[in-house]
Amino acid sequence: MAELSAAGRLDGQKSIWVVGFAHGTTHWILATFFVVLPYVAQDLSLSYSQAGLLVSTYYASSFAANFVSGAAVDMTGRKILFLLLAVLAGAGAVIGFALSTSFLVLCLMMAIIGTTNSFWHPPAISFLSQEFPARRGYALSIHAFFASGADAFAPLVAGVIIAAAAWQDAIGSTAVPSLAAAAILLLLMPHDRPAADGTPRGLGGAHYRAGLMSLLRDRAVVGLCVMAGFRAMSQAGLLLFLPLYLANDLGVSPVTLGAALMAMQLGGMLAGPFAGIASDRIGRRPVVMAGLTLSTLIVLAITVIGHTGVFVAGISVLGFALFAVRPVIHSWMMDLVPPQLGASGTSLMFGAQSVLSTLTPTGRRLHRRPVGHRPRLLFPRRHHARREPHRPPPAEAGGAGRLNRPVLHWPLRYLRFTQP
């Protein structure tokens, strides 16, 4: 409880809260974009194909930039500089989006926004992990806390601005918090200075290639990437199909639909810090397995719920379980990879998430039973862990080792995480 009470104090945590707030601004932009998209299409007479192309441009550019972002950060060692450039480029892109009426320019702005998204996570996650190795779970949970808050509240704020003014004002206003985040990030620039002993912060080309190949050959790292991809696949499926299920099958109003999705985000937002702190104390594996198991049971349970209020309550608990383990998985990856390859490890994980999330529309489907039966959402099975005999961790310099390498039986039968 002492660490929970310390979460509200900024003593020694300036970097956590500054980077977390800036992370929230990147999510605020994207969440606002999806709200303004129908009005952009209507105002500029865009077809459904053109509107969809804007979304595809974002995801394609984000996926492409993911291949170079980790390498750029690890080879230069300039984590804060890349964070600063990401929020500044995002702010400039949304201003350009708001001022433009050209479809090609809109696509270019979405490509910039997608690129900044991929250039945010590798330096941010590796920076916080390196600065707070003993409180890695907590630091990354605050990083995710601001993201979930933006995903929950940005659509509501955007809707109010559109109702009072226009979609240009809604998307353009997202530049304000981004510029504020850029100004605050300047406080962290001293972290990018070379070490006092002259040791270079980045890796040379040969050392980086050797390190990257070692990551790709590490079954533990690859297995954790796959597990993170399955979790992201479940999240993407919920965000895609839950609105359809609520509107078409349960017949809820738009306000109730929005409240349900907000409840799911708020559940993860509130549970994230607790999950992060717990993972720092008892290890990553128990927290991840508990969250994924609980989310699986909730998904199965809500498919037989017909009462709207109970369904919305179930969705909030689902967000509590599914979204809360996200920063814990990120922390687990940072436990596995060397500090100088933290950005590349993050890129590998987010790349796997992107690939598997694209399979969501084909991997899940709305399945209707014959007339008279309740429609159900079918989701792919999760891979569950099986227990292994406890083996003490190896001793390290300065004390007992914290973890064993996870053991992977392809395709991700289980991941082992031995506690101290």
Secondary structure, DSSP 8 states (H G I E B T S, - for coil): -HHHHHTT--TTTHHHHHHHHHHHHHHHHHHHHHHHHHHHHHHTT--HHHHHHHHHHHHHHHHHHHHHHHHHHHHH--HHHHHHHHHHHHHHHHHHHHH---HHHHHHHHHHHHHHHHTTHHHHHHHHHHH-STTHHHHHHHHHHHHHHHHHHHHHHHHHHHHHS-HHHHHHHTHHHHHHHHHHHGGGGGGGS--TT---SS--HHHHHHHHHHHHH-HHHHHHHHHHHHHHHHHHHHHHHHHHIIIIIS---HHHHHHHHHHHHHHHHHHHHHHHHHHHHH-HHHHHHHHHHHHHHHHHHHTT---HHHHHHHHHHHHHHHTTTHHHHHHHHHHHS-GGGHHHHHHHHHHHHHHHHTTHHHH-EEE--STTS--EEE----------------EETTEE-S-------TTT--------
